[in-house]
Amino acid sequence: MRIALIGCGFFAQNQLHGWQGIDGAEVVALCDRDADRLAASSDAFGVARTYADAEALFRDGGFDVVDIATTVASHRPLVKLAARHGVHVICQKPFALTMADARAMVAAVEASGKLLMVHENFRWQSPVRAAIDALRSGAIGEPFFGRVSFRSGYDVFSGQPYLAEGERFIIEDLGIHILDIARALFGDVARITATTRRINPKIRGEDVATMLLAHTGGVTSVVDCSYATRRVPETFPESLLEIDGTEGTLRLDTGYRLTIQRGGQTDVRDVSPPLLPWASKPWHNIQESVQLIQQHFVDCLREGRVPETSGQDNLQTFGLVEAAYLSAREGRTVGMDEI
Ligand SMILES: NC(=O)c1ccc[n+]([C@@H]2O[C@H](COP(=O)([O-])OP(=O)(O)OC[C@H]3O[C@@H](n4cnc5c(N)ncnc54)[C@H](O)[C@@H]3O)[C@@H](O)[C@H]2O)c1
């Protein structure tokens, strides 16, 4: 499987390492309009074919999959270009700037007959996956309440300065992952109520968001995110879970400790993610999930399956982001049928 990667920035380095760990996959071309970043990735990963311009990359072709690792404003033109050239597409989150863009990208790739997956990797973190698997296997019966929580004071702005500049911050950048975990655990959502705050005066967007979700299957969940939480020890980038079911409870606590209680029995497991050879703490949890979602994409292509976080699926997660901002702005509950 020959892959072309567009966008050789901060996070793409993880994707390039990830591809090196996938049997039968090879990155054959790189594209970035920043010449220094392009050269640095080409040298580091030994990829000789490089392009400053995506049109030229697609004109030359010679790859089956394009992995789009650019920031959101470029996603729609790049995905449409990929659809026109009939290659499979992986696109980073946040998928789109607007719902209309998201729908247009899904329709374009669908019409090309190729696969589109959004690189929505948090549900692939192995501690989160352990909880998803336990829940889906009925370990605590039918869930009726959940909390998915990400609270940190980690400085994400030094690696990703653009995060301080956008009108939207935490829901669009991080909350999108946490909302997607809630969907992976409890299914789609009928309505959402959200509040937002900005605590850090040096950034433009909100850095605290609290969301109440009514899932169509009957679960109520709370999704809460903060980059203004000074806690020791710092828990970045752990997503913590509290789930109550008809037969028991499941907790994913700090330090990657999974506790399942049922019928008077308590089962505690260490579900720490492995530290891959190229990874570094505390990012290793996210870095492992990059390789796992890439493996999932390759497996789906080989077996003719649709990826869990296909473009179509991600319309629901991205829709929750839009609905949360609308709810916070207007101070009301928003039905997903409004989005
Ligand atoms: N899934 C995750 O866990 C995770 C974590 C961090 C970032 N991200 C996402 O990854 C994406 C990239 O983030 P980043 O921090 O690496 O950004 P970045 O700014 O460091 O890198 C983006 C690169 O894309 C290049 N680029 C932009 N538009 C282009 C175009 N049209 N053609 C060619 N090159 C182009 C830029 O020159 C830059 O080098 C964002 O959407 C971000 O939200 C995801």
The ligand as a MOL file (V3000), in Angstrom:
LIG
                    3D

  0  0  0     0  0            999 V3000
M  V30 BEGIN CTAB
M  V30 COUNTS 44 48 0 0 0
M  V30 BEGIN ATOM
M  V30 1 N -5.2830 13.3140 16.2690 0
M  V30 2 C -4.4960 13.8970 17.1610 0
M  V30 3 O -4.2690 13.3660 18.2400 0
M  V30 4 C -3.8850 15.2300 16.8220 0
M  V30 5 C -2.9340 15.8340 17.6540 0
M  V30 6 C -2.3930 17.0630 17.2300 0
M  V30 7 C -2.8270 17.6590 16.0470 0
M  V30 8 N -3.7840 17.0470 15.3030 0 CHG=1
M  V30 9 C -4.3200 17.6520 14.0640 0
M  V30 10 O -3.3670 17.5280 13.0300 0
M  V30 11 C -3.5250 18.6030 12.1070 0
M  V30 12 C -2.1540 19.2490 11.9050 0
M  V30 13 O -1.7470 19.8010 13.1350 0
M  V30 14 P -0.2270 20.1940 13.4070 0
M  V30 15 O -0.1500 20.6380 14.8270 0
M  V30 16 O 0.6760 19.1350 12.9390 0 CHG=-1
M  V30 17 O -0.1090 21.4860 12.4470 0
M  V30 18 P 1.2110 22.1330 11.8560 0
M  V30 19 O 0.8640 23.5540 11.5570 0
M  V30 20 O 2.3860 21.8660 12.7490 0
M  V30 21 O 1.4610 21.3210 10.5020 0
M  V30 22 C 0.6360 21.4480 9.3850 0
M  V30 23 C 1.5370 21.4290 8.1390 0
M  V30 24 O 0.7030 21.4060 6.9900 0
M  V30 25 C 1.2700 22.2480 5.9780 0
M  V30 26 N 0.1800 22.6350 5.0760 0
M  V30 27 C -0.9580 23.3150 5.3750 0
M  V30 28 N -1.7360 23.4430 4.2950 0
M  V30 29 C -1.0920 22.8210 3.2660 0
M  V30 30 C -1.4010 22.6040 1.9020 0
M  V30 31 N -2.5310 23.0510 1.3540 0
M  V30 32 N -0.5080 21.9300 1.1350 0
M  V30 33 C 0.6450 21.4670 1.6690 0
M  V30 34 N 0.9940 21.6420 2.9780 0
M  V30 35 C 0.1310 22.3080 3.7610 0
M  V30 36 C 1.8900 23.4010 6.7700 0
M  V30 37 O 2.8970 24.0480 6.0130 0
M  V30 38 C 2.4240 22.6700 8.0120 0
M  V30 39 O 3.7740 22.2730 7.8620 0
M  V30 40 C -4.5570 19.5500 12.7330 0
M  V30 41 O -5.7880 19.3800 12.0800 0
M  V30 42 C -4.6250 19.1310 14.1960 0
M  V30 43 O -5.8860 19.3290 14.7790 0
M  V30 44 C -4.3000 15.8440 15.6530 0
M  V30 END ATOM
M  V30 BEGIN BOND
M  V30 1 1 1 2
M  V30 2 2 2 3
M  V30 3 1 2 4
M  V30 4 1 4 5
M  V30 5 2 4 44
M  V30 6 2 5 6
M  V30 7 1 6 7
M  V30 8 2 7 8
M  V30 9 1 8 9
M  V30 10 1 8 44
M  V30 11 1 9 10
M  V30 12 1 9 42
M  V30 13 1 10 11
M  V30 14 1 11 12
M  V30 15 1 11 40
M  V30 16 1 12 13
M  V30 17 1 13 14
M  V30 18 2 14 15
M  V30 19 1 14 16
M  V30 20 1 14 17
M  V30 21 1 17 18
M  V30 22 2 18 19
M  V30 23 1 18 20
M  V30 24 1 18 21
M  V30 25 1 21 22
M  V30 26 1 22 23
M  V30 27 1 23 24
M  V30 28 1 23 38
M  V30 29 1 24 25
M  V30 30 1 25 26
M  V30 31 1 25 36
M  V30 32 1 26 27
M  V30 33 1 26 35
M  V30 34 2 27 28
M  V30 35 1 28 29
M  V30 36 1 29 30
M  V30 37 2 29 35
M  V30 38 1 30 31
M  V30 39 2 30 32
M  V30 40 1 32 33
M  V30 41 2 33 34
M  V30 42 1 34 35
M  V30 43 1 36 37
M  V30 44 1 36 38
M  V30 45 1 38 39
M  V30 46 1 40 41
M  V30 47 1 40 42
M  V30 48 1 42 43
M  V30 END BOND
M  V30 END CTAB
M  END
